[in-house]
Amino acid sequence: MELLLYGLNEAGEPAFAERLQPHQRHELRALATEHLTRCHAVEVWEGPTCILRLRRGGAPD
C-alpha cells in the first residue's frame, strides 16, 4: 500500500503531502519529526489508515 506523509497547519489542513517509498517504512518517525520543524502536525497514512501522528507540543498552561 502507498504511504503518504502530510504536514498539517494549525487548523489541521494539509500544508503539503509527500509520497514515501515502501523501503522508507523504518524511517517514518524520523522523517515525520524532521517535518515538525515547519508544520504544526504530521501524519503518515497507509491507504485509509493513519499509522503515525505527531504534533508539536503547546505552551504550558
C-alpha positions as CSV (number, residue, x, y, z in Angstrom):
1,M,0.0,0.0,0.0
2,E,1.0,3.6,-0.6
3,L,2.5,5.6,2.2
4,L,1.6,9.3,2.3
5,L,3.1,11.9,4.7
6,Y,1.0,15.0,5.3
7,G,2.2,18.2,7.0
8,L,-0.7,20.0,8.7
9,N,-1.1,23.6,9.6
10,E,-2.7,24.7,13.0
11,A,-6.2,24.4,11.6
12,G,-5.5,20.7,10.7
13,E,-5.5,21.4,7.0
14,P,-2.8,19.8,4.7
15,A,0.1,22.2,4.1
16,F,1.9,19.6,1.9
17,A,1.9,16.0,1.1
18,E,4.8,13.7,0.2
19,R,4.7,10.1,-1.1
20,L,7.0,7.7,0.7
21,Q,8.6,4.6,-0.7
22,P,7.9,1.3,1.0
23,H,11.5,0.9,1.9
24,Q,11.2,4.1,3.9
25,R,8.9,2.5,6.4
26,H,11.6,2.1,9.0
27,E,12.4,5.8,8.8
28,L,8.8,7.1,9.3
29,R,9.2,8.6,12.8
30,A,12.5,10.3,11.9
31,L,11.0,11.7,8.7
32,A,7.9,12.9,10.5
33,T,9.9,14.5,13.3
34,E,12.0,16.4,10.8
35,H,8.9,17.8,9.1
36,L,7.6,19.1,12.5
37,T,10.1,22.0,12.2
38,R,7.9,23.5,9.5
39,C,4.4,22.1,10.3
40,H,2.1,22.0,13.3
41,A,1.4,18.3,12.9
42,V,2.5,15.4,10.7
43,E,0.5,12.3,9.8
44,V,1.5,9.3,7.8
45,W,-1.2,7.3,6.1
46,E,-1.1,3.8,4.7
47,G,-4.2,3.7,2.4
48,P,-7.2,4.7,4.6
49,T,-5.4,4.2,7.9
50,C,-3.3,6.8,9.8
51,I,-0.3,4.9,11.1
52,L,1.6,7.7,12.7
53,R,0.5,11.1,14.0
54,L,2.9,13.6,15.6
55,R,2.1,17.1,16.8
56,R,4.2,20.0,18.2
57,G,3.7,20.5,21.9
58,G,1.8,23.5,23.0
59,A,2.9,26.1,25.5
60,P,2.4,25.0,29.1
61,D,-0.6,26.3,31.0
